[in-house]
Amino acid sequence: GAVVSQHPSRVICKSGTSVKIECRSLDFQATTMFWYRQFPKQSLMLMATSNEGSKATYEQGVEKDKFLINHASLTLSTLTVTSAHPEDSSFYICSARVGSTNSPLHFGNGTRLTVT
Amino acid sequence: TQLLEQSPQFLSIQEGENLTVYCNSSSVFSSLQWYRQEPGEGPVLLVTVVTGGEVKKLKRLTFQFGDARKDSSLHITAAQPGDTGLYLCAGAANSGGSNYKLTFGKGTLLTVNP
């Protein structure tokens, strides 16, 4: 089946630094990828929709300058958390859709970000 | 904004018991998906239901899509400790053009005690 690879799985960084998270579709091309944030024991909150070759679409309340998204190829989207603060600590998950626009999502295994 | 109300939010039961998780909305969805997530991992798709009234079975799990495509349920028979996890329902709706957006319910954290 379709595989989405997310890297790194865990990262610890100091406050004020930037962190880049990669999301790759391994055996299919993804024109659209999605970035979610998840707090412990809670559901997924959509942050932005990443579109290959164009600007990402951010959800209301998500700072685009804080969470930079780049989707330069059909198999790679990156999320950069800039000037990270402890409140940015969270579980970040990417996903991609295979096939038609109404088909289900395949998720990466997530990245646990801890900002100290 | 489309909302999916998922209940219960937390459920702790004994091995062998049955349970049902509900997802309800006032909006119509073109499809509804159920995912299961374990700690530290991404959600894994269990099933997609598309047709109103559709029932799908996956071993001890039974999924149903409401006739009006506004609600869905997940029923687990004879739950086992391996069923423990966060269950998420997600409704797909057209957000403009050919784009479909998934709306997630708040999740049901299921614990099955041996």
Chai-1 contact restraints between the chains, C-beta under 6 A:
chainA,res_idxA,chainB,res_idxB,connection_type,confidence,min_distance_angstrom,max_distance_angstrom,comment,restraint_id
A,K41,B,L109,contact,1.0,0.0,6.0,A-B,restraint_1
A,S43,B,F104,contact,1.0,0.0,6.0,A-B,restraint_2
A,S43,B,K106,contact,1.0,0.0,6.0,A-B,restraint_3
A,S43,B,G107,contact,1.0,0.0,6.0,A-B,restraint_4
A,L44,B,F104,contact,1.0,0.0,6.0,A-B,restraint_5
A,I93,B,G42,contact,1.0,0.0,6.0,A-B,restraint_6
A,T101,B,S98,contact,1.0,0.0,6.0,A-B,restraint_7
A,T101,B,Y100,contact,1.0,0.0,6.0,A-B,restraint_8
A,N102,B,S30,contact,1.0,0.0,6.0,A-B,restraint_9
A,N102,B,S31,contact,1.0,0.0,6.0,A-B,restraint_10
A,N102,B,A92,contact,1.0,0.0,6.0,A-B,restraint_11
A,N102,B,Y100,contact,1.0,0.0,6.0,A-B,restraint_12
A,P104,B,Q33,contact,1.0,0.0,6.0,A-B,restraint_13
A,P104,B,L45,contact,1.0,0.0,6.0,A-B,restraint_14
A,P104,B,T48,contact,1.0,0.0,6.0,A-B,restraint_15
A,F107,B,G42,contact,1.0,0.0,6.0,A-B,restraint_16
A,F107,B,P43,contact,1.0,0.0,6.0,A-B,restraint_17
A,G108,B,G42,contact,1.0,0.0,6.0,A-B,restraint_18
A,N109,B,E41,contact,1.0,0.0,6.0,A-B,restraint_19
A,N109,B,G42,contact,1.0,0.0,6.0,A-B,restraint_20
A,G110,B,G42,contact,1.0,0.0,6.0,A-B,restraint_21
